[in-house]
Amino acid sequence: MPQPKQSSLSLRTYLAVGGLITIATIAYYWSLEKPLAGVTSPPSVPVHVAQVQQRDMPVMIPVIGSVRSLHSVEVRTQVDGLLLELPVNEGQLVKAGDLLARIDDRAIVAALEQAKAQQAVAQAQLTAANVDLQRYRALGELKAISGQTLDQQIALVAQLRATVQSHQASVAANQVQLSYTQIRSPVTGRVGIRNVHEGSYVQSNDAQALFSVIQLDPISIEAALPQARLAQLQALAARLEQSPAPMLAYSNHGGALLGEGHVALIDNRITDTTGTLRIKGNFANSQGLLWPDQSVVVKVHAETLPNALVIPQRALRQGAKGSFVWLIKEGKALPYPVQVTYSDAEIAVVEGIQAGDTVVADGYSRLRPQIGVRIVEKNDSGVPPVAKGGA
């Protein structure tokens, strides 16, 4: 009888194991099919976008420049004497011809009067000698005097005429010296800090000037560009005769606009020690934002790219194969290669896309090819407008 029990137990064991295997198999396939039935597309990525613009784009060359006054004058005395008066204040705006300083002129006035008196004496002697000469000529024709006497009188007249001319020169020299006692401004500008005060004794050989007068409006900016820009600058120089090239001056990179001017001159040679080419621009400066010897960032309008495709600089991305943009097509993002022909801090000029295309300007960190996007904000241009006279 033990044998049938063992057979019955083995049968039940096999049935139980087979049932477990069947359940496990069903559960396995059910687990594979359930996710497929419930698969959903990944959530759309929120992005900011901009449209590709087509427009004429000015190419601006940024460079560090220095502000230079067109007229900077160190005011010095040309005569020795006591400084009697300084009728202008430090920092005052003066016009050309305004009185800046007055020096004691009494000694020069006295010398001038003495020279005038000596000139008058010599002139009287010359007049008398000329009268005598006329008499001697008449007597000479009558053979009443010797030829030697007539010749001596002619020589005396010539000598006195030279004496008169000498005294005239002395008078003129003293008048010039007298004019130096009143120092007038040669330019319109601003008075600097004084180095002397009323009552000081000044001399023409003093190492230190009285003060300076510097013209502020108009004003110039000088900058040095690398010789790699020579071709652009040569083309720019050829266009200067037809139309001025705009220049913009900023306080720093990305800073406030200080002035708008134009290129006045491109130097005639490259500096061999630095390998740079100097340029100079003139700026109106009625508000006084540009100050002599100030360092500024200058942008020079070198050329204009016609019908350029423009996108925001932030839309441009870099990959292993070069530059690309995320292009929006049918609600999905696609990486699209582009060629960059010009760029600055705000915009990029590219090739390879079309005007009106929509590109991602921000929010591309979670993008991958063919992923859906949700436009959060759309800027029709996404590109800052061209500034007056440049970009």
C-alpha positions as CSV (number, residue, x, y, z in Angstrom):
1,M,0.0,0.0,0.0
2,P,2.8,2.6,0.5
3,Q,3.5,2.6,-3.2
4,P,0.2,4.1,-4.3
5,K,0.6,7.0,-1.8
6,Q,4.0,7.9,-3.2
7,S,2.6,8.0,-6.8
8,S,-0.3,10.2,-5.7
9,L,2.0,12.6,-3.9
10,S,4.3,12.8,-6.9
11,L,1.4,13.5,-9.2
12,R,0.2,16.3,-7.0
13,T,3.7,17.8,-6.9
14,Y,4.0,17.8,-10.6
15,L,0.6,19.4,-11.1
16,A,1.5,22.1,-8.5
17,V,4.9,22.8,-10.2
18,G,3.3,22.9,-13.6
19,G,0.6,25.3,-12.4
20,L,3.2,27.6,-11.0
21,I,5.2,27.6,-14.2
22,T,2.0,28.4,-16.2
23,I,1.1,31.3,-13.9
24,A,4.7,32.6,-14.0
25,T,4.7,32.4,-17.8
26,I,1.4,34.3,-18.1
27,A,2.6,36.9,-15.6
28,Y,5.8,37.4,-17.6
29,Y,4.1,38.0,-20.9
30,W,1.4,40.2,-19.2
31,S,4.2,42.3,-17.8
32,L,5.7,42.8,-21.2
33,E,2.4,43.7,-22.9
34,K,1.1,46.1,-20.2
35,P,3.7,48.9,-20.7
36,L,3.2,48.8,-24.4
37,A,-0.5,49.2,-24.0
38,G,0.1,52.3,-21.7
39,V,3.0,54.0,-23.5
40,T,2.7,57.8,-23.7
41,S,4.9,60.3,-25.6
42,P,7.4,62.3,-23.4
43,P,6.1,65.7,-22.3
44,S,6.8,68.7,-24.5
45,V,9.7,70.9,-23.7
46,P,8.9,74.6,-23.0
47,V,11.1,76.8,-25.2
48,H,11.5,80.5,-26.2
49,V,11.8,81.0,-29.9
50,A,12.6,83.6,-32.5
51,Q,12.2,84.0,-36.2
52,V,15.1,84.2,-38.6
53,Q,15.2,87.8,-40.1
54,Q,16.6,88.9,-43.4
55,R,18.1,92.4,-43.5
56,D,21.1,94.5,-44.3
57,M,23.5,93.9,-41.4
58,P,26.3,96.4,-40.5
59,V,29.6,94.7,-39.6
60,M,31.0,96.5,-36.5
61,I,34.7,96.1,-35.4
62,P,35.0,96.5,-31.6
63,V,38.3,97.9,-30.3
64,I,39.6,99.7,-27.2
65,G,40.1,103.4,-27.9
66,S,41.3,106.6,-26.1
67,V,39.6,109.9,-26.1
68,R,41.8,112.7,-27.4
69,S,41.1,116.5,-27.4
70,L,41.4,118.1,-30.8
71,H,43.0,121.1,-29.1
72,S,44.8,120.8,-25.7
73,V,46.8,123.9,-24.7
74,E,49.2,124.3,-21.8
75,V,48.9,127.9,-20.9
76,R,52.4,129.4,-20.2
77,T,53.7,132.9,-19.8
78,Q,56.0,134.4,-22.4
79,V,57.2,137.3,-20.2
80,D,58.6,137.5,-16.7
81,G,56.5,139.3,-14.2
82,L,54.1,139.4,-11.3
83,L,50.8,137.5,-12.0
84,L,48.2,140.2,-11.2
85,E,44.9,138.5,-12.2
86,L,43.4,135.2,-13.1
87,P,39.8,136.2,-14.2
88,V,38.7,132.6,-15.0
89,N,37.9,129.8,-12.5
90,E,39.0,126.2,-12.5
91,G,36.6,124.1,-14.6
92,Q,35.1,127.1,-16.4
93,L,34.2,126.9,-20.0
94,V,35.9,129.7,-22.0
95,K,35.7,130.8,-25.6
96,A,38.6,131.6,-27.9
97,G,39.8,135.1,-27.2
98,D,38.7,135.2,-23.5
99,L,41.2,136.7,-21.1
100,L,42.8,134.0,-19.0
101,A,45.6,135.8,-17.1
102,R,47.1,139.3,-16.7
103,I,50.8,139.9,-15.9
104,D,52.3,143.2,-14.6
105,D,53.1,145.2,-17.7
106,R,54.6,148.5,-16.2
107,A,58.2,147.8,-17.1
108,I,57.2,146.8,-20.7
109,V,55.0,149.9,-21.1
110,A,57.9,152.1,-20.0
111,A,60.2,150.4,-22.5
112,L,57.6,150.9,-25.2
113,E,57.3,154.6,-24.5
114,Q,61.1,155.0,-24.5
115,A,61.3,153.2,-27.9
116,K,58.5,155.4,-29.3
117,A,60.4,158.6,-28.1
118,Q,63.6,157.4,-29.7
119,Q,61.7,156.7,-32.9
120,A,60.3,160.3,-32.8
121,V,63.8,161.8,-32.3
122,A,65.2,159.8,-35.2
123,Q,62.2,160.7,-37.4
124,A,62.8,164.4,-36.7
125,Q,66.5,164.1,-37.5
126,L,65.6,162.3,-40.8
127,T,63.1,165.0,-41.7
128,A,65.7,167.8,-41.1
129,A,68.4,165.8,-43.1
130,N,66.0,165.4,-46.0
131,V,65.4,169.2,-46.1
132,D,69.2,169.8,-46.0
133,L,69.6,167.2,-48.8
134,Q,67.2,169.1,-51.0
135,R,69.2,172.3,-50.5
136,Y,72.5,170.6,-51.2
137,R,71.1,169.2,-54.4
138,A,70.1,172.6,-55.6
139,L,73.5,174.1,-54.6
140,G,75.3,171.2,-56.2
141,E,73.6,171.9,-59.5
142,L,75.0,175.5,-59.2
143,K,78.4,174.2,-58.3
144,A,78.2,176.1,-55.1
145,I,79.2,173.1,-53.0
146,S,81.6,170.2,-53.5
147,G,80.4,166.8,-54.6
148,Q,81.8,165.4,-51.4
149,T,79.5,167.5,-49.2
150,L,76.5,166.3,-51.2
151,D,77.5,162.7,-50.9
152,Q,77.9,163.0,-47.1
153,Q,74.4,164.4,-46.8
154,I,73.0,161.6,-48.9
155,A,74.8,159.1,-46.6
156,L,73.5,160.9,-43.5
157,V,69.9,160.6,-44.8
158,A,70.3,156.9,-45.4
159,Q,71.8,156.4,-41.9
160,L,68.9,158.3,-40.2
161,R,66.4,156.3,-42.3
162,A,67.9,153.1,-41.0
163,T,67.9,154.5,-37.4
164,V,64.2,155.2,-37.7
165,Q,63.5,151.7,-39.0
166,S,65.5,150.3,-36.0
167,H,63.4,152.3,-33.6
168,Q,60.2,151.2,-35.3
169,A,61.3,147.5,-34.8
170,S,62.0,148.3,-31.2
171,V,58.5,149.7,-30.8
172,A,57.0,146.7,-32.5
173,A,59.0,144.3,-30.3
174,N,57.8,146.1,-27.1
175,Q,54.2,146.0,-28.3
176,V,54.5,142.3,-28.8
177,Q,55.9,141.9,-25.3
178,L,53.1,144.0,-24.0
179,S,50.6,141.8,-25.7
180,Y,52.1,138.8,-23.8
181,T,51.1,140.4,-20.5
182,Q,47.5,139.5,-21.3
183,I,47.0,135.8,-22.0
184,R,43.9,135.0,-24.0
185,S,42.5,131.6,-24.7
186,P,43.5,130.2,-28.1
187,V,40.6,127.7,-28.2
188,T,37.1,127.2,-26.8
189,G,37.3,124.7,-24.0
190,R,37.4,124.0,-20.3
191,V,40.0,125.4,-17.9
192,G,41.9,122.8,-15.9
193,I,43.4,123.0,-12.3
194,R,45.6,126.0,-11.6
195,N,49.2,125.5,-10.7
196,V,49.8,129.1,-9.7
197,H,47.7,131.9,-8.1
198,E,47.5,135.7,-8.2
199,G,50.6,137.3,-6.7
200,S,53.0,134.6,-8.0
201,Y,56.1,135.7,-9.9
202,V,56.1,133.8,-13.2
203,Q,58.8,133.3,-15.8
204,S,58.9,132.2,-19.3
205,N,61.2,129.3,-18.5
206,D,59.0,127.9,-15.8
207,A,58.7,124.1,-16.1
208,Q,55.1,124.1,-14.9
209,A,52.3,125.7,-16.9
210,L,49.8,128.1,-15.3
211,F,47.0,125.7,-16.2
212,S,45.5,124.0,-19.3
213,V,42.6,124.7,-21.6
214,I,41.2,121.6,-23.4
215,Q,38.6,121.5,-26.1
216,L,35.8,119.1,-25.3
217,D,33.3,119.6,-28.2
218,P,34.0,118.3,-30.8
219,I,36.4,115.7,-29.6
220,S,38.3,112.7,-31.1
221,I,38.9,109.1,-30.3
222,E,42.0,107.2,-31.4
223,A,42.2,103.4,-31.6
224,A,44.6,100.8,-33.0
225,L,43.4,97.8,-35.0
226,P,45.4,94.7,-35.7
227,Q,46.9,94.5,-39.2
228,A,44.7,91.4,-39.9
229,R,42.0,94.0,-40.4
230,L,44.0,95.8,-43.1
231,A,41.9,94.6,-46.0
232,Q,38.7,95.8,-44.3
233,L,40.3,99.1,-43.4
234,Q,41.6,99.6,-46.9
235,A,38.1,99.1,-48.3
236,L,36.8,101.5,-45.6
237,A,39.4,104.1,-46.5
238,A,38.3,103.9,-50.2
239,R,34.7,104.7,-49.1
240,L,35.5,107.6,-46.8
241,E,35.5,110.1,-49.7
242,Q,31.9,109.1,-50.7
243,S,30.4,108.6,-47.3
244,P,31.6,108.8,-43.7
245,A,31.9,105.5,-41.8
246,P,30.0,105.6,-38.4
247,M,31.8,105.0,-35.1
248,L,30.1,104.4,-31.8
249,A,31.7,104.9,-28.4
250,Y,30.7,102.9,-25.3
251,S,31.7,103.2,-21.7
252,N,32.7,99.5,-21.7
253,H,31.7,96.2,-23.4
254,G,27.9,96.2,-23.1
255,G,28.0,99.6,-21.5
256,A,26.2,102.8,-22.1
257,L,26.5,104.6,-25.5
258,L,28.6,107.7,-24.9
259,G,28.7,109.2,-28.4
260,E,28.2,108.7,-32.1
261,G,30.8,109.9,-34.6
262,H,32.5,109.0,-37.8
263,V,35.9,107.8,-39.0
264,A,38.0,110.9,-39.8
265,L,41.4,109.3,-40.7
266,I,43.1,106.0,-41.2
267,D,46.8,106.2,-40.6
268,N,49.2,105.9,-43.5
269,R,51.3,103.1,-42.1
270,I,51.3,100.1,-39.7
271,T,53.2,100.5,-36.5
272,D,56.0,98.1,-36.8
273,T,56.5,97.6,-33.0
274,T,52.8,96.6,-32.4
275,G,51.6,95.5,-35.8
276,T,48.6,97.7,-35.5
277,L,47.0,100.4,-37.7
278,R,45.7,103.5,-36.0
279,I,42.4,105.1,-36.9
280,K,40.9,108.4,-35.7
281,G,37.3,109.4,-35.4
282,N,35.6,112.7,-34.6
283,F,32.6,113.0,-32.2
284,A,30.2,115.7,-31.2
285,N,30.3,116.0,-27.4
286,S,27.9,118.7,-26.4
287,Q,26.9,116.7,-23.2
288,G,30.5,116.1,-22.2
289,L,30.2,112.4,-21.9
290,L,33.6,111.8,-23.5
291,W,36.5,113.0,-21.5
292,P,40.1,113.5,-22.7
293,D,42.4,110.4,-22.1
294,Q,39.3,108.3,-21.2
295,S,39.4,104.6,-22.3
296,V,36.3,103.6,-24.2
297,V,35.1,100.7,-26.4
298,V,34.7,101.8,-30.0
299,K,32.7,100.0,-32.7
300,V,33.7,100.9,-36.2
301,H,31.3,100.3,-39.0
302,A,33.5,98.4,-41.5
303,E,31.0,97.2,-44.0
304,T,27.4,96.1,-44.6
305,L,26.3,92.6,-45.4
306,P,23.3,92.8,-47.7
307,N,20.2,90.6,-47.2
308,A,21.9,88.8,-44.3
309,L,20.1,86.0,-42.3
310,V,20.1,87.2,-38.7
311,I,19.4,85.3,-35.5
312,P,20.0,86.0,-31.8
313,Q,23.4,85.0,-30.6
314,R,21.9,82.9,-27.8
315,A,20.1,80.7,-30.4
316,L,23.5,79.6,-31.8
317,R,24.8,76.4,-30.4
318,Q,28.1,74.5,-30.8
319,G,28.4,70.8,-31.4
320,A,31.0,68.3,-32.4
321,K,30.5,69.1,-36.1
322,G,30.3,72.8,-35.7
323,S,27.6,75.4,-35.2
324,F,23.9,74.5,-35.3
325,V,20.5,75.8,-34.3
326,W,17.4,74.0,-33.0
327,L,14.9,74.4,-35.8
328,I,11.2,74.0,-35.0
329,K,9.4,72.0,-37.6
330,E,5.8,70.8,-37.1
331,G,6.1,71.3,-33.4
332,K,9.3,69.3,-33.0
333,A,12.9,70.4,-32.5
334,L,15.5,69.4,-35.1
335,P,19.3,70.2,-34.8
336,Y,20.2,72.0,-38.0
337,P,23.8,72.9,-39.1
338,V,24.6,76.5,-40.0
339,Q,27.6,78.5,-41.1
340,V,28.4,81.7,-39.2
341,T,29.6,84.6,-41.3
342,Y,29.6,87.3,-38.6
343,S,28.6,87.5,-34.9
344,D,28.8,89.8,-32.0
345,A,27.5,89.8,-28.4
346,E,23.9,90.0,-29.5
347,I,23.4,88.7,-33.0
348,A,24.8,86.2,-35.5
349,V,24.7,86.2,-39.3
350,V,24.3,82.6,-40.5
351,E,23.8,80.6,-43.7
352,G,22.0,77.3,-44.2
353,I,18.5,78.3,-43.0
354,Q,15.8,80.5,-44.5
355,A,14.1,83.8,-43.5
356,G,11.0,83.2,-41.4
357,D,12.2,79.9,-39.9
358,T,11.6,79.5,-36.2
359,V,14.6,78.7,-34.0
360,V,14.9,78.0,-30.3
361,A,16.3,81.1,-28.5
362,D,16.2,79.7,-25.0
363,G,15.3,76.4,-23.2
364,Y,17.4,74.1,-25.3
365,S,19.0,72.3,-22.4
366,R,16.4,69.4,-22.5
367,L,16.1,69.2,-26.2
368,R,16.9,66.2,-28.3
369,P,16.1,65.4,-31.9
370,Q,12.4,65.0,-32.8
371,I,11.2,65.9,-29.3
372,G,8.0,67.9,-29.1
373,V,8.2,71.5,-27.9
374,R,5.8,74.0,-26.4
375,I,6.4,77.6,-27.3
376,V,6.3,79.7,-24.1
377,E,7.2,83.0,-25.7
378,K,7.6,84.0,-29.3
379,N,9.5,87.0,-30.4
380,D,9.0,87.7,-34.1
381,S,12.6,88.9,-34.5
382,G,14.4,87.9,-31.4
383,V,17.1,90.2,-32.7
384,P,17.9,93.7,-31.3
385,P,17.3,96.5,-33.8
386,V,20.2,98.1,-35.6
387,A,21.4,101.2,-33.7
388,K,21.6,104.5,-35.4
389,G,24.9,104.6,-37.3
390,G,25.7,101.0,-36.6
391,A,24.8,97.9,-34.6
